Amino acid sequence: MSLPTGVRLGAYEILAAIGAGGMGEVYRARDRKLDRDVAIKILPEELATDPDRIARFEREAKTLAALNHPNIAQIYGFEESDGIRALVIEMVEGPTLADRIAQGPVPVEEALPVARQIADALEAAHERGIIHRDLKPANVKVRPDGTVKVLDFGLAKALEPRSGVGSDVTASSTMTSPAMTRIGVILGTAAYMSPEQARGQAVDKRSDIWAFGCVLFEMLTGRPAFAGATVAETIAAIVHLEPNWKELRQATPESIRRLLRRCLQKDLKRRLRDIGDARAEIDDALTTSGGRRDVREHREVSRRWIWGLAFILVALGLGVGWTIEHLQQPVADLRAARLTVNPPTGTEFRVAGETGGAAISPDGRLLAFVARYSNGVDKLWIRPLNSLAARELPGTDDARYPFWSPDSASLGFFAGGRLKRVEVAGGSPAVICEVASGRGGTWNEEGVVLFNAVNDGPLLKVSATGGTPVPVTTVDTAQGENSHRWPQFLPDGRRFIYFNRGKGIYLGSLDRPQEKIWLLNSTTNAIYAPPHGANELGHLFWVRDGTLIAQPFDAVASKVTGQPAMIAEGVALGAVGQSTVSISKDGTIVYSEVGVEHLRLSWYDRNGKQLAVFGQPERYVGLRISPDAKRVALAEVADIWQMEFARAIPTRVTFSGSVNNPVWSPDGQRIAYQKGSPPNLFSGSANGTGSEKRLIESRDTLVLRDWSPDGMFLLYSALSNDISSRAQPDLWLLPLTGDRQPFRFLKTPFREGAGQFSPDAAWIAYTSDESRRNEVYVQSFPSGQVKWTVSSNGGAWPRWRRDGRELFYVGLDSKVMSVEVRAVSGSLEFGTPTSLFTLPLTRGENDPYPYDVMPDGQRFLALVPASDAETPPLTVMFNWQGEQNQGVTVK
């Protein structure tokens, strides 16, 4: 919000704009009551419209106003007028320390008095329990008389949301920082963040001491202690590297060198504990005898060793050069870093599922995403990675699937049955053309937009300025194709990759519309990332079973090559065939994690009445009721648990992680499950005792489905991990007696899953996308000679009633469906599907079972969201090559 000259905020008259930054817009104003100039800081809209945060900010401001120190810019008060909320601050004349450093290194005799006053200011604040949290040269002003004033004390904390982002420090240097807030930004310039701030750990006064060391180092050298071409490289340097101590000038006293090393210790236990100690060190260096002695001794040492040093430099010149070059490439051999981004205050992300999307700009500077207000309105938002606030784009109601122009200046998106574009800098969206149901778009340098306009249609092209769309691809239904979607142009702007639903990833061309080159087998779209860093080839990224995989791709030769690597786990999916992954040209990755929402167990009757809830909400992903109907097996995020209905006390069954899809043995004594990467089949005692038993060993991805009622077979899906294979998941059987050699039950070009034995083991109900969407089918076992289509409008997760006379499944909009089953002369007859009720499910149709049915078919047990469930945040991943360098590959 810009305020024109002359506007009054209470007693303050706006004189001129001073600047704008992460903490808000700043103006020079005149206090007409006290006849003095002040600085007015207008608070960001995200804070000003949040009553809880405003109340907390006012409390923090009162504490900060008590900081009355000559080296701290005074807070005069808090002003509210016409809906504008602002902080009134002492007006400090003079340049910032950043302005001074921009002119070159600051001489020691000039830098130390400035540093001494900064230390005084920090000491006074720390004594009152106040931490600056955002100390940097731009927040330090030096008045013409040499007095230093530190600005914005404690505002980083005051601006922080009440519930910050939780920390998650992992082996891959995950940086989920308190500085990453619900308005999705870094509070504090990255170059001055302490390692604990970057990692999301607790922040205390030692973080200010670290920042003080960074500022002093930068004053003396003219260069930041930690820097990189991107935020990712800067943060990686902070966490993993040391400053280049050789940049300190010879005149730097040894005591100051020691002080810097103590301030910039990454280990909190070894870092300087009190800024007062720094002030004392500076005082010693500033004393006439101490300061001159340190400088004189340093010069004498320099003269004595200059010839020897010259010889050493000549001899080791190449080695030193290599070292410096190595230090200037901070992320080459480092692990990946992740930052967590939450939605703007009062909204939730609409990224996973068929609800929206997120996309990082080609230049890696801007993040576009869809977020929903509490009133149900979806909007398109922009969040610069180096800004404090996300910004809503007006006129983007009902936005879906945003995609960027190649210059990162505009966005395309779908809304209200139209394909639209909007300039990021501002303005109203413009209509490009009409669409029915868009499924992804891409934009090339020539202004051509390639997109899907209908769920089961081809790719079309149209000018970004508007026009009539023209088909580019042809859907070959005779070959089992049903939709071309989620396209992306390759760097030449003529060729593109796209998702051919049910077939995998293909390459097409604007110049040769009939060209259709198969690249790899995938159930989601692929995203191309050009060569970056040491990589000579680009990569295709796609998601398989929640795992983000990178596959080397020769864009010139149009073929995949090399070995795939696992980059991240727990990646959510969007609409059918869409991952939630977006990648910039510099390799920055953005994705949505699978929701780790807490689900609770809830009983429902056939009318949908919630009868009871039991147990505590946990991160459950699937369930299965035991044969005796007294217990339930639960798949949690990492392991299997079982719980008695009578006591509701969970018992852990597995202890090894990466376990899913529990299935009871017919006698209820054991539980089978899938485990590992790629997942194979195992079983263990239902009470968690004894050792587990491996049932099969395979290089394919196996998904457990059912255990036959006679105990003779395990039914599972198998998907080849060979990227050259075009096969879709088929249903297989593993005999548990005899030779125990698995055999295929169904072999089709379609995707089968969710197989379930009938109570008499004579039939198998399963799902297949052979009709272009998942439907429920029943086929005779073991012959497979008889087959029926059961569902008529989509279906998932079939379940049999214990007597075999009813089949349940979940249809569209999470409706629980019932189909009557009659046994007639050794065959079956099926009734018309009937809707019973709607379950509040959050699972996708290919996920583990979120519900089960009691033997009599009268009660249903389901996993439903707990009241405190939240949509997962977005993850920004830098230096994904570091993850690859750990040697984690997909077999």
KEPA-222145 format. One record per residue (C-alpha): x, y, z. Coordinates in pm, whole numbers, plus 50000, padded with zeros to 5 digits. Example, Ala and Ser with C-alpha at 12.3 -4.5 7.8 and 13.67 -1.06 7.14 Angstrom:
2
512304955050780;513674989450714;
! end
This chain:
891
500005000050000;501595032949890;500885064250095;501015097749912;502705128250061;500465147450299;498415118150424;497855119150800;498125089051029;496925102851358;499415129851457;501855119951185;501995135450838;503655115150562;506535134450404;508185109150171;508715072250108;512055059750237;511945024050114;510304990150140;511524956750258;510544924350421;509344941650738;507054965750552;507034999550379;508875028250552;508075065350530;509515097350669;506775115350861;506375146351075;505115143451431;502925174351445;502495172051822;506165170651915;507435187751598;509995161351503;510615137651213;509945100751266;510015068951061;506675052350996;506795014950922;503555002450765;502964966450868;502524939550600;498924932250507;499244895950616;499924908050969;497634938250971;494564917150890;495234890451154;493744901251491;495654875451693;498994885151542;498244922351576;497494917851946;500694898151993;502654923551787;501434951752010;502594932552317;506004926852159;506194963452054;505654974652414;508574953052523;510744966652244;509785002452328;511404997152667;514804994252493;516145028852569;519765028252456;521855053052258;522765026552000;519235013651945;516655031451729;513825039751966;510275027351911;507915055951992;504575039051956;501985019751758;499565038851536;496285027751380;494295049251139;491775040950864;492665004150873;496405011250844;498604998651124;502075012251165;505025013651398;506445047851483;510245047051512;513045071451574;514205087751251;517905080251209;519825100850956;522835087850772;523785058150554;523405022150651;526415000550718;525524982250397;525975014950206;529405019450362;530524983750290;529424987949927;532305012949893;534844986649996;536354971150309;536204992450622;539644999250778;540194982751115;540415016051298;537015025951152;535314991851177;536064984151542;534295014851688;531225006151483;531364969951594;531814980751953;528585001051942;526694972551777;527884949852058;526714975752313;523264975852157;523044937952152;524234935252510;521564959452630;518864939852446;520094905852558;520064917152918;516314923052878;515794889552706;515324904852360;516984889152055;517374908551734;517034878251499;517704898851185;521014916651243;522674926550913;524464956950769;521214970650624;519804972250979;522684993151112;522885030751052;525895052851115;525025089151184;527295117151062;528695121051415;529745084251417;526935072051644;525665037651546;521965029651560;520734993751528;517294991751365;514404966851369;515264951151704;513034921251770;510704927951478;511454894151322;509924877151625;507084902151645;506174895151283;506374857451323;503064838351324;501844824051652;502344788151536;505634786851355;506804759251128;508114729251311;511664718951269;512694688851073;516414683151064;517224652850857;520234636150710;519744656750400;520084689350588;516404697450589;516014733850682;512524739450813;513204772350979;511224793651221;512214819950970;509954802650718;506514814450823;502934810450720;503354839950490;505964818050332;509144838250359;512554840150518;512574863750816;516184874250809;518544876950518;519974842950442;523634854050449;523384863350819;521274834150944;522944811751199;523124774351129;520484767751393;518144793351233;518604776650896;517924742251044;514834753051235;516284747951582;515724769751885;517074805051853;518724823552140;521174852352181;523954831352025;522224835551688;522734873051727;526384866351811;526734846551488;525164875051289;527464899751467;530434879051350;529084879550995;528684917451003;532164923451147;533734899750891;531944917750609;533064951750736;536714940950745;536734922650411;534034939550204;532614904850137;529924884450314;531264856550532;528864832550360;527594838950011;526354821149703;524694828949374;521374817149517;519674814449854;520294777049834;524044781049792;524194806850070;522364784850319;524434754850218;527614774950282;526354785450626;525644749650727;528664732550572;531544756650497;533914780350675;534474816850583;537524823350370;539694835850655;542414845750407;540254875250304;540954892750635;543534920150581;546984917950736;546214947650959;543444928151135;544564923151499;544994887051606;542534892451890;539854902351638;540644871851427;540114850051732;536884868251811;535524862151460;536324825151481;534534822551814;531484841451686;531254819951372;531474785951537;528754763651393;528684743151714;526614762951964;528594748752255;531814763152115;530424796652006;530964828352206;528284827852476;527904864752558;528164895152333;529674913552630;532784892352580;532974904952221;532704940652342;535554934352585;537754919952308;537074950152089;537844973652380;541204956652424;541974959852054;540964996552062;543215005952354;546275025252249;548804999352365;546844968352273;545644979951936;549004994051823;550854964151962;548684939451771;549114958851448;552864964651500;553504928151585;551574917351280;553634940051055;556904927351206;555834891451144;554874901150790;558314916250715;560134886750870;558244860950671;557514879050349;560224861950143;559414827650278;555724834050221;556404844549863;558254812049802;555434791649954;552824809549743;554764802649426;555174766149517;551574761649623;549914786049386;547984759749202;546854743549524;545694776549673;543914785149350;542124751849358;541114757149719;539654791549651;537804778749346;536494749849551;535234773149823;533474794149562;531384764049461;529714756749794;527014732549682;528964710049444;529504682249695;526994691549962;523794674650061;520444687349951;518734714550154;515004718150202;512894747550314;509264744050418;506784770350297;503364774650454;500314791650301;499384828150363;497534834950686;493884825250667;494314801950367;495324766450287;497234753249989;495254737649706;498034717749544;497454680649597;494394663849449;492294679049172;492234713149334;494984736249213;498714735149179;502044752149241;504814762349000;508244777949045;509284803548784;511914793948525;514404817948686;513814802249027;512844835149191;509054833149220;506654807049350;503094806349218;500464785849399;496744782349453;495464788749806;491924787849938;490354812150181;488144799350462;485084809850257;486034784549990;487384808949732;490554797849553;493064824349442;496384824649264;499274838049473;502854848549403;505634846049659;509084859149574;511684837749747;513454869149872;510374887849996;508464888250321;504934884050186;503034863049940;500824884149713;497384875149585;496784880949214;493404898649171;490844883548939;492124847948969;489124831949140;488874794249088;492434792648948;493854758448861;497184744548740;499334775948694;502274775348452;504884801848371;505884821448065;509544815147973;510554850248090;509004844848436;506844875848384;503414860048325;501334830548435;498894809048247;496114791548441;492684776048406;489584791248568;485864791548501;486074770848183;488754792848030;492484793647977;493794827148104;497014846548145;497994873048397;501024895548431;502834889948759;503594927048789;499884935048802;496764939248593;493634919248521;493784884148374;493134880948000;491244852147840;493264831647590;490554807047490;487684785647612;488384751547769;486244723947913;488484709448183;492144719048151;494884694848252;498144713948237;499874738948010;503324750047893;504574781847721;507494786147480;509644815747371;507594820347053;504444827247254;502854793447185;500854777747466;500424739947460;497684726047683;495024699947747;491514713947723;489384683647805;489854654448039;490014627547770;491454648247487;494664655947296;497104684447338;496184717347171;498204748147084;497154784547086;498844818447086;499434832847433;497674864347309;494524844847227;493014826246935;491474793446827;493184762146962;494544736846713;495164699946796;498824689546808;498524653146917;496014625746837;494654602347104;494814567146962;491984549147141;492704517346943;496044515447124;494484520747466;495214558247486;492644580747649;494264614147735;497344635047661;498034659447944;500594678048158;502884689147870;506234706947903;508314722847629;511944712447601;514554740347569;514264742347188;510634753047226;509474729446952;509614695247114;507734686847430;507174658647676;503734649047797;501834622947996;499964597547785;497514584248039;497794546848079;500904545147856;503654566048017;505794595847919;506054605047552;507884630847343;506104650647073;506914678946833;505124709846701;506904704846369;505994667946338;502554663446496;502414626346413;505694619446593;505144600946917;508254587947095;507824566947409;510364576247679;509524557447997;506794540048193;505164562048455;501794567648617;502504604948658;503784632548434;507484639748401;509224673348445;512354681848252;515234699948425;518084712348203;521754705148279;522954723448588;526264724448774;528404694148700;525604676148516;526214672748145;522724659748080;519314671748182;516974650048387;513394638448380;511684638548719;508594618248795;506854603349098;506374566249158;504614554249472;505304587249644;509014587649552;510484615249336;512874599849084;515444616948860;516364599948533;519214613148314;517784624847982;519584634047661;517324661147521;519264662347194;519024625047130;515514623447281;516234593747504;516664584847869;520004571147976;521954560748285;520514550348620;517524566448793;518074581049139;515664585449429;515514622349525;512674626149778;509984605049942;506444613150050;505644634149742;501934640649691;500014637149368;497724662449206;495024654648951;495104621048772;498534616548621;499934648348778;502674651049035;502884681649257;506454687849140;507784719048967;511424726348876;513204758348771;516064761248523;518604762648806;517314729748948;515304743349242;512484718749309;509104726149466;506674698849567;503894691349809;504434664150062;501894636850117;499654649250393;500804635950727;497474646250868;496234629051177;493334605751104;490954590251353;489034557451349;485304562651316;482324538751301;479434545251062;476144527150999;474704520650653;472954554350658;476204573050720;475464580851084;478684583751282;478244558951566;481484563851755;485134572851734;487854554451919;491574555651968;493734586351932;494264604751602;497484592951439;499194594351101;497344563950972;497224555850602;495284523050584;493404496750784;492074460850779;489594444651022;490674410651158;488814378451061;487284375951412;486114412351383;487644420551723;490764438851608;491994461851338;495424463151171;496564498551103;499214511050865;500854541551019;503304563150823;506184538950886;504954507451063;502014484251129;500004484651451;496994464551568;494294474851811;491544456251997;488164472951960;487294465852325;490364483452471;491454507552196;495094502752299;497454499951998;500114472651983;503064476551751;503534448251501;506554459451295;509664478651398;511584484451077;509844513050894;508714516550530;505884491750593;502384493450447;499184475050342;498584450750632;496604418850554;495444393650816;495994356250782;492654337350786;493294325051143;494194360151263;497574348851398;499794366551146;499824398550944;501404401150600;502654434350466;504914450550211;508224465450320;511374480950182;512424498549862;511414484349626;508704469749851;508604431849887;506284409450088;506824398650450;504754385050738;505014386451114;503164376651428;500044397451484;501134405051841;504544418351733;506594389951883;509124368051708;510924375151383;509384384751053;509474361750751;510334372450398;507764357850158;509184368149824;512214385949684;511754406849373;513274437249202;509784448949108;507534471049319;505064448349498;501834460549660;500054435749885;496304431949826;494774401850007;495224367750173;492904340550041;490334327450293;491764292150264;495234305350349;496704292250023;497594324449836;498654360449872;497314384149607;499484413749511;500174438949236;503544440149065;505044468648866;508344464648684;511084488748786;512754485048448;512394519048278;512424501847939;509274482448031;505914495747919;503964471648138;501284484148376;500734468748721;499214433948701;497704411348967;499904382249079;499464353149319;502044338949557;501324302849664;502114297050031;502514259449984;504244237149730;506914253149509;505854288349617;506504301849268;504454333349198;502274334448888;500314361348712;496534361848755;495874390048506;498034402548223;496604432648041;497904465847904;495944483248180;496504491348546;494954466248785;494854469349162;492884466049487;492334428449443;490094410949699;489164373949731;485504364949771;484694346350096;484654312849912;487914321449727;486154314549393;486194350749274;488454381049284;487164416549285;489634442449159;489934476148987;491164484048637;491404515248421;490624496248101;487554518248044;489744549748081;488984553048452;489054530148751;486074506848770;485394476048983;485414441748815;484934405948937;486684376448772;486564339248844;489474323049026;491604304848940;490404300748581;489784337448506;487324326948234;484314346248368;484294383848422;481794411148512;481914448948532;480434458448869;480654496348899;479194520248644;480594554448728;484024549548879;485024526849164;487804519249410;488544497149714;486084468049671;485114448449986;483034416450018;480464409750289;481374378550487;478544357850333;479494369049981;476034383049910;477044419549890;479994438349742;480954473249860;483204498949696;483824536549699;482524555649398;482724591549290;482794618649558;483694592649824;480254576549813;480094541649966;478314519549713;476544486149763;475914459449500;473774428749568;475474395949471;473504363849399;474994329449341;473254312749048;474264278248919;477924281949001;478014317448869;477114351849000;474544378548930;475024414849031;472434440849115;472484477849037;474974498149244;473244517649522;474694547049712;474654542450090;476414573750223;479434596050177;482644591650375;484954621450446;487924603650291;491204620250198;492884590550028;493524586749656;492094556749472;495504539849447;496334544549816;495904518150092;492344509950199;490914538250414;487874517950524;486644482650598;483304465450658;482184443750947;481244407850854;477484414850858;477854445750637;476024467850888;478934488851017;481844505450846;485164515051000;486914544150828;489914566850867;488664602550862;490464635650919;490824647051278;489574681951351;493104695651364;494094682651021;495934707650803;497014706950444;500704698850408;503164726950334;505204731250018;508804719650020;511474739249834;514484717249764;517874731449669;520874712249535;519004680149460;522284667349315;523504665049674;520784639449739;521874620249433;525504621649544;524614601249850;524384571449618;520704563749670;519584547849346;516434530549233;516914493749162;
! end
